[in-house]
Amino acid sequence: MLLERYKILTIFFILITLFACSTPGLTYSSFAKVQTGMTEQEVIDILGEPTKVTSINLDAGTIGSVFGVEALTGTNMIWNTNNAKADIVFVQGKVRSSNFTNQF
């Protein structure tokens, strides 16, 4: 009877450990999948919801209309955990630059 309880508890803890390890999060390997030109949604699908989002919209004015751009939009998304930080800048909804830092 006691041996059966230990087996059940062992299986339970193994399942919890496997579930915890499979939870997506910010790691360098997930960050490395982010490529220049990806959309905001593609990046969110890889890294999950960001912890901070800052957006800006600028009227491009007359010069912008010459080049077919009425407005410039930019978004900075930050993913922050206890172990890592990712900072990604989007211009016109696409990845323009990205940075990953390990937090110690």
N, C-alpha and C positions, 0 to 999 in steps of 0.2 A: 504494500500500500504506500509506504513512504518512498520507495524507489519509483513508483508510478508518478507521484507528485513531483519528484525531482526531474523526471523526464519531461513532464508537462511544463514546468518552470523553465527548464533549459531550452525547450523549443520556443517558448514565449519570448525569452530574452534574445534568442538568435533572430527571430522574426523582427523584433523591435530594432535590433542592431542593423539588420539588412534594410529595413525601411528608412532608418536615419541616414544611412550611407547613400541611399538612392535619391534623397531629396536634393533637387537642383539648387545650386547656389553659385556665388561668385568664386570662381577658381581661375587660375591662369589658363587651363585647358579650355574652359568655356569661353573666356575672353578671347583666346586665340582664334576662335571661329568667326569673330567679328571682322568684317572686311570693309575697306573704303568703298563707298557707293551703296551699301546696304540701307534699307529704309529703317525708320524708327521702329516699326512693328517687327521687322525681322530681328533686330537687336533685342527687343523686349522678349521675343519668343526664345532667344538663346539665354539671356541673362536674368529674365524675370523683370518684375516691375522695379523701376529705379527708386532710390530713396529720396532723391531731390531732382526737380526739373525746373530749369529757368529758360524762358523763351523771350525772343525779341523780334519785332517786325519793324523794318525800315522802309519808308517810301523811297524808291529808287529815283523818283523825279524824272526830269526830261532826259538826262543821260541814260537812265535805265530803260526808258521806252525805246531809245535808239537801238538798244541791244535786245529788245523783246522781254525785258524784265521790269514789271511794274513795281514789285516789292521784293525785298530780300528778307527771308525769314531764317532765323537761327535758333537752335535749341541746344542747351547743354544739359546732359543727363548724367547723374552721378549714382553709382551703386556703391554702397559703403557697408562693410561688415567689420567684425572685430579683427579679421585676418587680412583683408584686402580692400582696395578701393579702385574702381574703374571710373574714368572720366571720359565721356564721349561727346564730341561736338558734331552737331548736324547742321548742314546748310542746305536750305531748300528741301528739308526732309530726308537727306541722305548723309551717311557718315562722311565727315571731312577729316577728322583726326580723332585719335584715341590714345589713352594712357592708362597703364595698369601699375599699381604700386602694392607691394606687400606691406602690411602694417605689422610692426613688431611691438 
